[in-house]
Amino acid sequence: MIDKFCDFISAKIKNSVENLDEERELVIDFGVRLIFGELPKIILLFIIGFLLGIGWYTLLMFLLLAPYRSFTGGFHLKTHWGCMITTTLLYIGPIALAKITPMSLPYVKYGIATLIGIMSIVLITKYAPADTENIPILSKKERKNKKIKAYIALVVLLTISLLAPDKIITYMLFYGMFLQNLTITPIAYQLTNSKHGYEVYTEETI
């Protein structure tokens, strides 16, 4: 239902604009789906978070992890319910884990940060940005820019996690980065039957 509505709105916008190229059509499709498809899921995520008593953690988690997710990419489920469940797991799951598995020893924190950092660098280098057929990244220049921003976002997240006075924030970011890293791996794409942009569209050389 939501997909059909988004397609209808996109078609109306495209018909009202002359001389649209493929790139601008993709931008319109993405914008419409963001407003009518993704925004309700984000609002529902916050509602669930506040109902569970972790609303402010959920908001903070979203603000900190969302840029890293946008730069690294990841698989996309084809149903809105599946996407909602995945989004909830990626944002609320790490908070729940951080609350039930508190660790106060400093060397444990630094050890996990080192492992997460190494894992992230390896996966970003090999797979990021991991696009999808719905939001393809066809320009090599854009892929390079996103990869650089992914490294920067990683450094920012690790720095915040190590300096945060609240250990729940520290470990929810650790768990969040770990889960997000898994979404860009080939096995995650295979398990969710997702496709990369280059499998559907022709990649540009610029």
Contacts in CASP RR format, 6 or more apart in sequence:
PFRMAT RR
TARGET T0000
AUTHOR 0000-0000-0000
METHOD contacts of the structure
MODEL  1
MIDKFCDFISAKIKNSVENLDEERELVIDFGVRLIFGELPKIILLFIIGF
LLGIGWYTLLMFLLLAPYRSFTGGFHLKTHWGCMITTTLLYIGPIALAKI
TPMSLPYVKYGIATLIGIMSIVLITKYAPADTENIPILSKKERKNKKIKA
YIALVVLLTISLLAPDKIITYMLFYGMFLQNLTITPIAYQLTNSKHGYEV
YTEETI
2 36 0 8 1.000
2 37 0 8 1.000
2 80 0 8 1.000
3 80 0 8 1.000
5 36 0 8 1.000
6 29 0 8 1.000
6 32 0 8 1.000
6 33 0 8 1.000
6 36 0 8 1.000
6 37 0 8 1.000
9 32 0 8 1.000
9 36 0 8 1.000
10 28 0 8 1.000
10 29 0 8 1.000
10 32 0 8 1.000
13 28 0 8 1.000
13 32 0 8 1.000
14 20 0 8 1.000
14 25 0 8 1.000
14 28 0 8 1.000
17 24 0 8 1.000
17 28 0 8 1.000
20 28 0 8 1.000
23 138 0 8 1.000
26 136 0 8 1.000
30 135 0 8 1.000
33 134 0 8 1.000
37 80 0 8 1.000
41 80 0 8 1.000
41 83 0 8 1.000
41 84 0 8 1.000
41 87 0 8 1.000
42 62 0 8 1.000
42 87 0 8 1.000
44 84 0 8 1.000
45 58 0 8 1.000
45 62 0 8 1.000
45 84 0 8 1.000
45 87 0 8 1.000
45 88 0 8 1.000
45 91 0 8 1.000
45 92 0 8 1.000
46 55 0 8 1.000
46 58 0 8 1.000
46 59 0 8 1.000
46 62 0 8 1.000
48 58 0 8 1.000
48 88 0 8 1.000
48 92 0 8 1.000
49 55 0 8 1.000
49 57 0 8 1.000
49 58 0 8 1.000
49 92 0 8 1.000
50 58 0 8 1.000
52 92 0 8 1.000
54 92 0 8 1.000
54 95 0 8 1.000
54 96 0 8 1.000
54 99 0 8 1.000
57 95 0 8 1.000
57 168 0 8 1.000
57 169 0 8 1.000
57 172 0 8 1.000
58 91 0 8 1.000
58 92 0 8 1.000
58 95 0 8 1.000
60 169 0 8 1.000
61 91 0 8 1.000
61 92 0 8 1.000
61 94 0 8 1.000
61 95 0 8 1.000
61 172 0 8 1.000
61 173 0 8 1.000
61 176 0 8 1.000
62 91 0 8 1.000
64 157 0 8 1.000
64 160 0 8 1.000
64 173 0 8 1.000
65 90 0 8 1.000
65 91 0 8 1.000
65 157 0 8 1.000
65 173 0 8 1.000
65 176 0 8 1.000
65 177 0 8 1.000
65 180 0 8 1.000
67 149 0 8 1.000
67 153 0 8 1.000
68 150 0 8 1.000
68 153 0 8 1.000
68 154 0 8 1.000
68 157 0 8 1.000
68 177 0 8 1.000
68 180 0 8 1.000
69 90 0 8 1.000
69 180 0 8 1.000
71 128 0 8 1.000
71 129 0 8 1.000
71 146 0 8 1.000
71 147 0 8 1.000
71 149 0 8 1.000
71 150 0 8 1.000
71 153 0 8 1.000
72 123 0 8 1.000
72 124 0 8 1.000
72 128 0 8 1.000
72 129 0 8 1.000
72 130 0 8 1.000
72 146 0 8 1.000
72 150 0 8 1.000
72 153 0 8 1.000
72 180 0 8 1.000
72 181 0 8 1.000
72 183 0 8 1.000
72 184 0 8 1.000
73 128 0 8 1.000
73 129 0 8 1.000
73 130 0 8 1.000
73 131 0 8 1.000
73 132 0 8 1.000
73 183 0 8 1.000
73 184 0 8 1.000
74 130 0 8 1.000
74 131 0 8 1.000
74 132 0 8 1.000
74 180 0 8 1.000
74 183 0 8 1.000
74 184 0 8 1.000
74 188 0 8 1.000
74 189 0 8 1.000
74 194 0 8 1.000
75 130 0 8 1.000
75 132 0 8 1.000
75 183 0 8 1.000
75 184 0 8 1.000
75 188 0 8 1.000
75 189 0 8 1.000
75 192 0 8 1.000
75 194 0 8 1.000
76 83 0 8 1.000
76 132 0 8 1.000
76 134 0 8 1.000
76 135 0 8 1.000
76 192 0 8 1.000
76 194 0 8 1.000
77 83 0 8 1.000
77 86 0 8 1.000
77 192 0 8 1.000
77 194 0 8 1.000
78 193 0 8 1.000
89 179 0 8 1.000
90 176 0 8 1.000
90 179 0 8 1.000
90 180 0 8 1.000
90 183 0 8 1.000
93 175 0 8 1.000
93 179 0 8 1.000
94 171 0 8 1.000
94 172 0 8 1.000
94 173 0 8 1.000
94 174 0 8 1.000
94 175 0 8 1.000
94 176 0 8 1.000
94 179 0 8 1.000
95 168 0 8 1.000
95 172 0 8 1.000
97 171 0 8 1.000
97 172 0 8 1.000
97 175 0 8 1.000
98 167 0 8 1.000
98 168 0 8 1.000
98 169 0 8 1.000
98 170 0 8 1.000
98 171 0 8 1.000
98 172 0 8 1.000
98 174 0 8 1.000
98 175 0 8 1.000
99 168 0 8 1.000
101 171 0 8 1.000
102 167 0 8 1.000
102 168 0 8 1.000
102 171 0 8 1.000
103 109 0 8 1.000
103 167 0 8 1.000
103 171 0 8 1.000
104 167 0 8 1.000
109 162 0 8 1.000
109 167 0 8 1.000
109 170 0 8 1.000
110 162 0 8 1.000
112 171 0 8 1.000
112 174 0 8 1.000
113 158 0 8 1.000
113 161 0 8 1.000
113 162 0 8 1.000
113 174 0 8 1.000
116 158 0 8 1.000
116 174 0 8 1.000
116 177 0 8 1.000
116 178 0 8 1.000
117 154 0 8 1.000
117 158 0 8 1.000
117 177 0 8 1.000
119 178 0 8 1.000
119 181 0 8 1.000
120 154 0 8 1.000
120 177 0 8 1.000
120 181 0 8 1.000
121 151 0 8 1.000
121 154 0 8 1.000
123 181 0 8 1.000
123 184 0 8 1.000
123 185 0 8 1.000
124 147 0 8 1.000
124 150 0 8 1.000
124 151 0 8 1.000
124 154 0 8 1.000
125 147 0 8 1.000
127 184 0 8 1.000
127 185 0 8 1.000
127 186 0 8 1.000
128 146 0 8 1.000
128 147 0 8 1.000
128 150 0 8 1.000
128 184 0 8 1.000
129 137 0 8 1.000
129 143 0 8 1.000
129 146 0 8 1.000
129 147 0 8 1.000
129 150 0 8 1.000
129 184 0 8 1.000
130 183 0 8 1.000
130 184 0 8 1.000
130 189 0 8 1.000
130 196 0 8 1.000
131 137 0 8 1.000
131 196 0 8 1.000
131 197 0 8 1.000
131 198 0 8 1.000
132 194 0 8 1.000
132 195 0 8 1.000
132 196 0 8 1.000
132 197 0 8 1.000
133 194 0 8 1.000
133 195 0 8 1.000
133 196 0 8 1.000
133 197 0 8 1.000
133 199 0 8 1.000
133 200 0 8 1.000
133 201 0 8 1.000
136 196 0 8 1.000
136 197 0 8 1.000
136 198 0 8 1.000
136 200 0 8 1.000
136 201 0 8 1.000
137 143 0 8 1.000
137 146 0 8 1.000
137 197 0 8 1.000
138 197 0 8 1.000
138 198 0 8 1.000
138 201 0 8 1.000
138 202 0 8 1.000
138 203 0 8 1.000
138 204 0 8 1.000
139 203 0 8 1.000
139 204 0 8 1.000
139 206 0 8 1.000
140 203 0 8 1.000
140 204 0 8 1.000
140 205 0 8 1.000
140 206 0 8 1.000
141 206 0 8 1.000
154 177 0 8 1.000
157 173 0 8 1.000
157 177 0 8 1.000
158 177 0 8 1.000
160 169 0 8 1.000
160 173 0 8 1.000
161 169 0 8 1.000
161 170 0 8 1.000
161 171 0 8 1.000
161 173 0 8 1.000
161 174 0 8 1.000
162 170 0 8 1.000
164 170 0 8 1.000
164 173 0 8 1.000
182 188 0 8 1.000
188 194 0 8 1.000
189 195 0 8 1.000
189 196 0 8 1.000
197 203 0 8 1.000
END
